[in-house]
Amino acid sequence: MNRIISRWLLLPVLLVALVAAAGCGSSSSSSTKTKNSVKGATQASLTGTINGSGATFPATYYQTAIQGVTQANSGLTINYNPTGSGAGQTDLQGQLVDFAGSDSLVKPEDVAKFNGGKFLYFPTVAAPITVSYNLSGVSKLSLSPATIAKIFQGDVKTWNDPAIKADNSGVSLPSTAITVAVRSDGSGTTANFTKYLTKAAATDWKLGSDKTVNWPAGVTKAEKNAGVAQVIKQTDGGIGYVDFSDAKASDLAFAKVKNASGSFVAASLSGASAALAGATINPDLTYDPLNAPGKDAYPITAPTFILVYVNQTDKQKGTDVKGFLRYILTDGQQLAESVQFAELPAGLADKAIKQLDQIVVPK
């Protein structure tokens, strides 16, 4: 736990370097990049303090974007507390924060709980959810959706199980017991991982999909993505689902996953971008890239969103929220790759920028 806390304490120092590197580096491509300027995010217009909480999955990116926008607006303070998607939604419901980060959508039965009325989804970035593992002597691993489902619901208990062998012809697998690591907190990462299994392994996955699920006895639970990553890193035979950024930061190995086209694909930003290209955008700007078609698509690619109320109650806070979102959707997109996130497709970013006009700020 001390290592987790230390990592978050060191994050602001690392972020300064990341922002500087992103500003000096060259843009890698192409059709997914957005080129809009940060209209309305000037030093004169953004001052004061706004607060957010929620998803840990995009926390590194949000902190990087916060560093960027506050450097350009010296009077602005933005606080983001990565408490998990469930806690972020609850905080926004009670109007305890000005915005919430969430990787999962609000359940229909929970919409009425939002005391501030109608809210909007703003897509921000996307990234793979890795199936990370720690297994002595095994540096390469491939897993099909059915095998992943069986591992995480406790049907497969050792690494030399026939199901794992079938996915890894020619690989010498030990009889080591499998230790499954999962989230203990309400998590959008859990929701997306289990939603993927519901879609891709429908006949094998029995635990449903939500921010929390009824895991079988014997799993090891940990808070936040970084907590799950630490369990895996410390446990020979460990396996768990971890966001790409935390998996890379913890130097974890992760399995190739069989996608909808039948290809085993490693988690990568290019694989995430391929999944985004095959996703359908809904009218409310939510979208689902999980198990998306395409031979290069990484199948466990998760979206993430910022939720804000349509009707803002404070002029300055409302102006700051809109300015922060505009930065994320424009210049902030160019910071995503530096912290292991995929940018939004340009068309989706443009739609989100236009949606900013629906936020009503008092005069």
C-alpha positions as CSV (number, residue, x, y, z in Angstrom):
1,M,0.0,0.0,0.0
2,N,2.9,2.4,0.8
3,R,4.1,2.0,-2.8
4,I,0.7,2.9,-4.2
5,I,0.5,6.0,-2.0
6,S,4.1,7.0,-3.0
7,R,3.2,6.6,-6.7
8,W,0.4,9.1,-6.4
9,L,2.5,11.5,-4.4
10,L,5.1,11.4,-7.1
11,L,2.7,11.9,-9.9
12,P,2.7,15.7,-10.0
13,V,6.4,15.7,-10.6
14,L,6.2,13.1,-13.3
15,L,3.3,15.0,-15.0
16,V,5.4,18.1,-15.4
17,A,7.9,16.1,-17.4
18,L,5.2,14.4,-19.4
19,V,3.5,17.6,-20.4
20,A,6.9,19.1,-21.4
21,A,7.8,16.0,-23.4
22,A,4.4,16.0,-25.1
23,G,4.8,19.7,-26.1
24,C,8.2,19.0,-27.6
25,G,7.5,15.7,-29.3
26,S,6.1,15.2,-32.7
27,S,2.5,14.2,-33.3
28,S,2.3,10.5,-34.4
29,S,-0.4,10.6,-37.0
30,S,-3.1,11.2,-38.8
31,S,-6.8,10.8,-39.0
32,T,-7.5,10.5,-35.3
33,K,-5.8,13.7,-34.2
34,T,-7.8,16.8,-33.5
35,K,-6.3,20.2,-34.5
36,N,-8.8,22.5,-32.7
37,S,-7.5,25.4,-30.6
38,V,-8.6,25.9,-27.0
39,K,-11.2,28.5,-27.6
40,G,-12.4,30.0,-24.3
41,A,-9.6,28.6,-22.2
42,T,-7.7,31.8,-21.8
43,Q,-6.1,33.1,-18.6
44,A,-8.8,35.8,-18.3
45,S,-11.7,33.4,-18.4
46,L,-10.6,30.5,-16.3
47,T,-10.0,31.3,-12.6
48,G,-11.1,29.7,-9.3
49,T,-11.4,26.1,-8.3
50,I,-13.4,23.1,-9.6
51,N,-13.4,19.6,-8.1
52,G,-14.0,16.2,-9.7
53,S,-13.8,12.6,-8.6
54,G,-14.3,9.2,-10.0
55,A,-12.6,6.7,-12.4
56,T,-9.0,5.6,-11.6
57,F,-8.7,4.2,-15.2
58,P,-8.1,7.7,-16.8
59,A,-6.6,9.3,-13.7
60,T,-3.1,9.7,-15.1
61,Y,-4.4,11.3,-18.2
62,Y,-6.7,13.7,-16.3
63,Q,-3.8,14.8,-14.0
64,T,-1.7,15.4,-17.1
65,A,-4.5,17.4,-18.8
66,I,-5.0,19.4,-15.5
67,Q,-1.3,20.2,-15.5
68,G,-1.6,21.5,-19.1
69,V,-4.7,23.6,-18.7
70,T,-3.7,25.2,-15.4
71,Q,-0.2,26.1,-16.8
72,A,-2.1,28.1,-19.4
73,N,-4.5,29.5,-16.8
74,S,-2.6,30.5,-13.7
75,G,-5.6,31.5,-11.7
76,L,-7.3,28.1,-12.2
77,T,-7.2,25.1,-9.8
78,I,-8.6,21.7,-10.7
79,N,-8.7,18.9,-8.2
80,Y,-9.5,15.3,-9.3
81,N,-9.7,12.5,-6.8
82,P,-9.5,9.0,-8.3
83,T,-12.0,7.2,-6.1
84,G,-13.5,4.9,-8.7
85,S,-16.3,5.3,-11.1
86,G,-19.0,4.3,-8.7
87,A,-17.9,6.9,-6.1
88,G,-17.6,9.6,-8.7
89,Q,-21.2,9.0,-9.9
90,T,-22.4,9.1,-6.3
91,D,-20.5,12.4,-5.6
92,L,-22.0,14.0,-8.7
93,Q,-25.5,12.8,-7.7
94,G,-25.1,14.7,-4.4
95,Q,-23.5,17.7,-6.1
96,L,-20.4,17.2,-4.0
97,V,-18.2,17.7,-7.1
98,D,-18.4,19.8,-10.3
99,F,-17.7,16.8,-12.6
100,A,-17.3,13.1,-12.4
101,G,-15.1,10.6,-14.2
102,S,-16.7,7.3,-15.1
103,D,-15.8,4.4,-17.3
104,S,-19.3,3.0,-16.9
105,L,-22.7,4.4,-17.9
106,V,-25.3,5.4,-15.3
107,K,-27.9,2.7,-14.8
108,P,-31.4,3.9,-15.9
109,E,-32.7,3.4,-12.3
110,D,-30.0,5.7,-11.0
111,V,-30.7,8.7,-13.3
112,A,-33.3,10.2,-10.9
113,K,-30.7,10.2,-8.1
114,F,-28.7,13.0,-9.8
115,N,-29.9,16.0,-7.8
116,G,-28.6,18.5,-10.3
117,G,-31.0,17.3,-13.0
118,K,-30.0,16.3,-16.6
119,F,-26.3,15.5,-17.2
120,L,-24.2,14.9,-20.2
121,Y,-21.5,12.4,-21.2
122,F,-18.3,13.8,-22.6
123,P,-16.0,11.1,-24.1
124,T,-12.3,11.9,-23.3
125,V,-9.8,9.2,-24.1
126,A,-9.8,5.4,-24.4
127,A,-7.3,2.6,-23.5
128,P,-6.9,-1.1,-23.3
129,I,-7.8,-3.1,-20.2
130,T,-5.0,-5.6,-20.0
131,V,-5.2,-9.2,-18.8
132,S,-2.0,-8.9,-16.8
133,Y,-0.2,-11.9,-15.3
134,N,2.9,-13.0,-13.3
135,L,4.1,-16.5,-14.1
136,S,7.7,-17.6,-13.7
137,G,9.1,-19.0,-16.9
138,V,6.3,-17.8,-19.1
139,S,6.9,-14.6,-21.0
140,K,4.3,-15.0,-23.7
141,L,0.7,-15.9,-23.2
142,S,-2.4,-16.0,-25.3
143,L,-6.0,-16.2,-24.0
144,S,-9.4,-16.7,-25.7
145,P,-12.5,-15.0,-24.2
146,A,-13.8,-18.4,-23.0
147,T,-10.6,-19.2,-21.2
148,I,-10.5,-15.7,-19.5
149,A,-14.1,-16.3,-18.4
150,K,-13.3,-19.6,-16.9
151,I,-10.2,-18.3,-15.1
152,F,-12.0,-15.3,-13.5
153,Q,-15.0,-17.2,-12.4
154,G,-12.9,-19.9,-10.8
155,D,-13.5,-22.8,-13.2
156,V,-9.8,-23.0,-14.2
157,K,-7.5,-23.1,-11.1
158,T,-4.0,-24.0,-12.4
159,W,-1.8,-22.6,-15.2
160,N,-1.5,-26.0,-16.9
161,D,-5.2,-26.5,-17.3
162,P,-6.2,-27.9,-20.7
163,A,-8.2,-24.7,-21.5
164,I,-5.0,-22.5,-21.2
165,K,-2.9,-25.2,-23.0
166,A,-5.3,-25.1,-25.9
167,D,-4.7,-21.4,-26.4
168,N,-0.9,-21.8,-26.1
169,S,0.3,-24.6,-28.2
170,G,4.0,-25.3,-27.7
171,V,4.2,-23.2,-24.5
172,S,5.4,-25.0,-21.3
173,L,2.9,-24.1,-18.6
174,P,3.6,-24.9,-14.9
175,S,1.1,-26.4,-12.5
176,T,1.2,-23.2,-10.4
177,A,-2.0,-22.3,-8.8
178,I,-3.8,-19.3,-10.3
179,T,-4.4,-16.3,-8.0
180,V,-7.1,-14.0,-9.5
181,A,-6.8,-10.3,-8.5
182,V,-9.9,-8.1,-8.8
183,R,-11.1,-4.7,-7.7
184,S,-12.7,-4.3,-4.3
185,D,-14.2,-0.9,-5.1
186,G,-17.0,0.0,-7.4
187,S,-15.1,0.2,-10.7
188,G,-15.7,1.2,-14.3
189,T,-12.8,-1.1,-15.2
190,T,-14.6,-4.0,-13.6
191,A,-17.8,-3.0,-15.4
192,N,-16.1,-2.9,-18.8
193,F,-14.1,-6.1,-18.3
194,T,-17.2,-8.0,-17.3
195,K,-19.2,-6.4,-20.0
196,Y,-16.6,-7.6,-22.5
197,L,-16.8,-11.2,-21.1
198,T,-20.6,-11.0,-21.3
199,K,-20.3,-10.1,-25.0
200,A,-17.4,-12.2,-26.1
201,A,-17.9,-15.3,-23.9
202,A,-21.6,-15.4,-23.5
203,T,-21.9,-19.2,-23.1
204,D,-19.1,-19.4,-20.5
205,W,-19.4,-16.2,-18.4
206,K,-21.9,-16.6,-15.6
207,L,-21.2,-13.6,-13.3
208,G,-22.9,-10.8,-15.2
209,S,-21.6,-7.2,-15.6
210,D,-21.5,-4.3,-13.2
211,K,-19.1,-2.0,-11.3
212,T,-19.0,-4.8,-8.7
213,V,-19.8,-8.4,-9.2
214,N,-20.1,-11.5,-7.0
215,W,-16.7,-12.9,-7.5
216,P,-16.0,-16.6,-6.4
217,A,-14.4,-17.4,-3.1
218,G,-10.6,-17.3,-3.2
219,V,-10.0,-14.2,-5.3
220,T,-7.7,-11.4,-4.0
221,K,-9.4,-8.0,-3.9
222,A,-7.5,-4.7,-4.1
223,E,-8.5,-1.0,-4.4
224,K,-8.0,0.8,-7.7
225,N,-6.1,-0.4,-10.8
226,A,-2.8,0.3,-9.1
227,G,-3.8,-2.0,-6.2
228,V,-4.6,-4.9,-8.5
229,A,-1.4,-4.3,-10.4
230,Q,0.6,-4.6,-7.1
231,V,-1.1,-7.9,-6.2
232,I,-0.2,-9.4,-9.6
233,K,3.4,-8.1,-9.4
234,Q,3.9,-9.6,-6.0
235,T,2.3,-13.0,-6.7
236,D,3.7,-15.8,-8.8
237,G,0.7,-17.2,-10.6
238,G,-1.2,-14.0,-10.3
239,I,-3.6,-12.7,-13.0
240,G,-5.9,-9.7,-13.1
241,Y,-7.5,-7.0,-15.2
242,V,-5.5,-3.7,-15.1
243,D,-5.7,-0.6,-17.3
244,F,-2.9,-0.2,-19.8
245,S,-1.3,2.8,-18.1
246,D,-0.9,1.1,-14.7
247,A,0.1,-2.2,-16.3
248,K,2.9,-0.4,-18.1
249,A,3.9,1.6,-15.0
250,S,4.2,-1.6,-13.0
251,D,6.1,-3.4,-15.8
252,L,3.6,-6.2,-15.9
253,A,3.4,-8.9,-18.6
254,F,0.0,-9.1,-20.3
255,A,-1.6,-11.7,-22.5
256,K,-2.6,-11.5,-26.1
257,V,-6.4,-11.7,-26.3
258,K,-8.4,-13.3,-29.1
259,N,-10.5,-10.7,-30.8
260,A,-13.8,-10.9,-32.7
261,S,-12.0,-11.6,-35.9
262,G,-10.1,-14.5,-34.5
263,S,-6.7,-12.9,-34.1
264,F,-4.7,-12.9,-30.9
265,V,-3.8,-9.2,-30.3
266,A,-1.6,-7.6,-27.6
267,A,-2.9,-4.6,-25.7
268,S,-1.6,-1.4,-27.4
269,L,-2.7,2.1,-28.3
270,S,-2.8,1.2,-32.0
271,G,-5.1,-1.8,-31.1
272,A,-7.3,0.5,-29.1
273,S,-7.5,3.0,-31.9
274,A,-8.5,0.2,-34.3
275,A,-11.3,-0.8,-31.8
276,L,-12.5,2.8,-31.6
277,A,-12.7,3.0,-35.4
278,G,-15.2,0.1,-35.3
279,A,-17.5,1.5,-32.6
280,T,-20.9,3.0,-33.1
281,I,-21.4,6.5,-31.5
282,N,-24.8,6.9,-29.8
283,P,-26.7,10.2,-29.8
284,D,-25.6,10.9,-26.2
285,L,-22.0,10.4,-27.3
286,T,-21.6,7.2,-25.5
287,Y,-20.0,4.4,-27.4
288,D,-18.8,0.8,-26.9
289,P,-15.6,-0.4,-28.4
290,L,-15.6,-3.7,-26.5
291,N,-15.1,-6.7,-28.8
292,A,-15.2,-4.4,-31.8
293,P,-14.7,-5.9,-35.2
294,G,-11.4,-5.7,-37.1
295,K,-8.3,-8.0,-37.2
296,D,-6.1,-5.4,-35.5
297,A,-8.7,-4.3,-32.8
298,Y,-7.7,-5.0,-29.2
299,P,-11.0,-6.5,-27.9
300,I,-10.9,-5.2,-24.3
301,T,-10.7,-1.5,-25.2
302,A,-12.6,0.7,-22.8
303,P,-14.0,4.2,-23.2
304,T,-14.1,6.7,-20.4
305,F,-16.3,9.8,-19.9
306,I,-16.6,13.0,-17.8
307,L,-20.2,13.6,-16.6
308,V,-21.4,17.2,-16.0
309,Y,-24.7,18.8,-15.3
310,V,-26.4,20.7,-18.1
311,N,-27.6,23.4,-15.8
312,Q,-24.6,24.9,-13.9
313,T,-25.4,26.8,-10.7
314,D,-22.3,28.9,-10.5
315,K,-21.1,31.2,-13.3
316,Q,-17.4,30.8,-12.7
317,K,-17.4,27.1,-12.0
318,G,-19.6,26.5,-15.1
319,T,-17.2,28.5,-17.2
320,D,-14.2,26.6,-15.8
321,V,-15.8,23.2,-16.4
322,K,-16.5,24.1,-20.0
323,G,-13.0,25.4,-20.4
324,F,-11.5,22.2,-19.0
325,L,-13.6,20.0,-21.2
326,R,-12.7,22.1,-24.2
327,Y,-9.0,21.7,-23.4
328,I,-9.4,17.9,-23.1
329,L,-11.2,17.7,-26.4
330,T,-8.7,19.9,-28.3
331,D,-5.1,20.5,-27.2
332,G,-5.4,17.9,-24.4
333,Q,-5.8,15.1,-26.9
334,Q,-2.2,15.5,-27.9
335,L,-1.1,14.6,-24.4
336,A,-2.9,11.2,-24.4
337,E,-0.3,9.1,-26.0
338,S,2.4,10.3,-23.7
339,V,0.6,8.6,-20.7
340,Q,-0.6,5.5,-22.6
341,F,-4.1,6.5,-23.7
342,A,-5.6,6.6,-27.2
343,E,-7.0,9.8,-28.6
344,L,-10.7,10.1,-29.6
345,P,-11.4,9.8,-33.3
346,A,-11.6,13.4,-34.7
347,G,-15.3,13.0,-35.6
348,L,-16.2,12.0,-32.0
349,A,-14.1,14.8,-30.5
350,D,-15.9,17.3,-32.9
351,K,-19.3,16.1,-31.7
352,A,-18.3,16.5,-28.1
353,I,-17.0,20.0,-28.7
354,K,-20.4,21.0,-30.2
355,Q,-22.1,19.4,-27.2
356,L,-20.4,22.0,-24.9
357,D,-23.0,24.5,-26.2
358,Q,-25.6,22.5,-24.2
359,I,-24.1,23.4,-20.9
360,V,-26.0,26.3,-19.5
361,V,-23.9,28.8,-17.4
362,P,-25.6,31.5,-15.3
363,K,-25.2,35.1,-16.6
